[in-house]
């Protein structure tokens, strides 16, 4: 089935809303509906879900990998309300308010949340850190103010743990960079995870700072 286009509409919560329609039946569905949607730029069909908690699990462990080579080609993904670069060949999984790109145990996830009314750093300290603290292998490393796409941001670094391998049950220790970007209509959370020992620092920095609100 082929996606034939996107219609943009207004919504009080996000400032804009995406509606999908397909070549068969021309049925329009609002973003966030608990049904199967087709998204632009995705190579496969994925199920869209209602808004959920931040993604705290990672690709199942096997042989640690997912490094970004110097010769990697970067493409730009355009979603509802944002765009971001990703590594050509990485698997795309689209959800109601974001997207995840993954290769082996490395991943890049974008999650749009309602815009904050208060201080960004206070939100990270008071809300997200308490959630992350209950995830396997979590160990906070640092937090600093940053800027992404011309907007205020906070960068949180920590250690995490991959989901168990479906066959062996083994897990992989992860190094995670998480960026919180306060935009005009939404808060964007970018989570970039890679196994310890895999150096994706330069590639991840490029991806994080390629993020733009639309």
C-alpha positions in Angstrom: 0.0 0.0 0.0 1.4 3.4 -0.9 1.1 6.7 1.0 -0.3 9.3 -1.3 0.1 12.3 0.9 -0.3 14.2 4.2 -2.9 16.9 5.1 -1.9 19.4 7.8 -4.6 20.7 10.2 -4.9 22.7 13.4 -4.9 21.2 16.9 -5.0 23.1 20.2 -2.4 20.8 21.8 0.4 20.7 19.2 -0.3 23.7 17.0 -0.7 21.4 14.0 -1.8 17.8 13.4 -1.1 15.3 10.7 -3.8 13.4 8.9 -3.0 10.4 6.7 -4.8 9.1 3.7 -4.1 6.2 1.4 -4.8 5.4 -2.2 -7.4 2.8 -1.2 -10.5 4.2 0.2 -9.1 7.7 0.9 -9.8 7.2 4.6 -8.3 10.0 6.8 -7.2 9.2 10.3 -5.9 11.6 13.0 -2.4 11.2 14.2 -2.4 9.3 17.5 -5.3 7.0 16.6 -4.8 3.5 17.8 -4.6 2.0 14.3 -2.1 1.2 11.6 -0.9 4.2 9.6 1.5 4.7 6.8 4.2 7.4 7.2 6.3 9.3 4.7 10.0 8.2 4.3 9.5 4.9 6.2 10.4 1.8 4.3 7.8 -0.4 6.1 4.4 0.0 7.6 4.3 0.5 11.4 1.6 0.7 13.9 1.0 4.1 15.4 0.1 4.2 19.1 -1.4 6.7 21.5 1.1 9.0 23.4 3.1 7.0 25.8 5.9 7.3 28.3 9.4 8.0 27.0 11.1 5.0 25.3 13.3 3.5 28.0 14.2 0.1 26.4 16.6 -0.4 23.5 17.3 -2.9 20.8 17.8 -6.4 22.1 21.4 -7.4 22.8 23.5 -9.7 20.6 27.0 -8.8 19.5 27.3 -5.1 20.5 27.4 -2.9 17.4 25.7 -0.1 15.5 28.7 2.1 15.0 28.5 5.0 12.5 31.4 4.8 10.0 33.2 7.9 8.8 31.8 7.1 5.3 28.1 7.1 6.6 25.5 8.9 4.5 23.1 11.1 6.4 19.5 11.6 5.1 16.8 13.9 6.5 13.6 12.5 7.9 10.6 14.8 8.0 7.8 14.0 10.5 4.9 15.8 11.9 6.3 18.9 13.5 10.0 18.2 13.2 12.8 17.0 11.0 16.1 15.3 11.8 19.0 13.6 10.1 19.5 9.9 10.3 22.0 7.3 9.1 21.1 5.8 5.8 20.3 2.1 6.2 19.1 2.3 9.8 15.7 0.8 10.5 12.9 3.3 11.0 10.0 2.8 13.5 7.4 5.5 13.6 5.1 6.1 16.6 2.3 8.6 17.3 4.6 11.6 18.2 8.0 10.6 17.0 10.3 8.2 15.4 13.2 5.7 16.2 16.1 4.8 14.1 18.1 1.7 15.0 21.0 -0.5 14.0 22.0 -3.5 16.2 22.2 -2.0 19.7 22.5 1.6 18.7 19.4 3.8 18.4 18.2 7.4 17.9 14.7 8.2 19.2 12.7 11.5 18.8 9.7 12.0 21.1 7.5 15.1 21.0 5.8 16.0 24.2 3.5 18.9 25.3 5.4 22.2 25.6 6.6 23.0 29.1 5.3 26.0 31.0 8.2 26.0 33.5 12.0 25.7 33.6 13.5 23.0 31.3 16.3 21.9 33.7 13.7 21.7 36.6 11.6 19.4 34.4 14.5 17.1 33.7 15.5 17.0 37.4 12.0 16.7 38.8 10.2 14.5 36.3 12.4 12.6 33.8 15.2 11.7 36.1 12.8 10.0 38.5 11.5 7.9 35.7 14.9 7.0 34.3 16.2 6.1 37.8 13.9 3.0 37.8 15.3 1.6 34.5 17.8 -1.2 34.4 21.5 -0.1 34.6 20.7 3.6 35.0 23.6 5.7 36.2 23.6 9.4 35.8 26.7 11.0 34.5 26.1 14.7 33.8 23.7 17.4 32.7 24.4 20.7 30.9 22.6 23.5 29.1 22.8 23.4 25.3 21.1 24.8 22.2 19.7 22.9 19.3 18.2 24.5 16.2 18.2 27.9 17.8 16.2 26.7 20.8 17.1 26.2 24.4 18.1 22.7 25.3 19.4 20.5 28.1 21.7 17.6 27.5 21.6 14.7 30.0 24.2 11.9 29.8 23.8 8.5 31.6 24.5 4.8 31.4 21.7 2.4 30.6 21.1 -1.2 29.7 19.7 -2.8 26.6 16.7 -5.1 26.6 17.6 -8.8 27.0 18.4 -10.8 23.9 15.4 -12.9 22.9 17.6 -16.0 22.6 20.4 -15.7 25.1 18.9 -13.3 27.6 22.1 -11.2 27.6 22.1 -7.4 27.9 24.5 -4.7 26.7 25.6 -1.7 28.7 24.7 1.5 26.9 26.1 5.1 26.8 23.1 7.5 26.4 22.9 11.1 25.4 19.4 12.7 25.9 18.6 16.2 24.6 15.5 18.1 25.8 14.7 20.9 23.3 12.0 23.5 24.1 10.3 24.5 20.9 7.4 27.0 20.1 4.7 24.3 20.3 6.2 21.2 21.8 9.1 19.8 23.9 11.3 17.4 21.8 13.2 14.7 23.6 16.1 13.1 21.5 17.6 10.0 23.0 20.8 8.6 21.4 22.1 5.3 22.8 25.1 3.1 21.8 26.9 0.2 23.5 29.9 1.1 25.7 33.0 0.9 23.6 31.3 1.9 20.3 32.3 5.5 19.5 29.3 7.3 17.9 30.1 10.6 19.6 30.6 12.6 16.4 27.7 11.0 14.5 25.3 11.5 17.4 26.3 15.1 17.9 25.6 15.7 14.2 22.2 14.0 14.4 21.2 15.8 17.6 22.1 19.2 16.3 20.4 18.6 12.9 17.0 18.5 14.7 14.6 21.2 13.6 11.0 22.1 14.5 8.6 22.7 11.6 
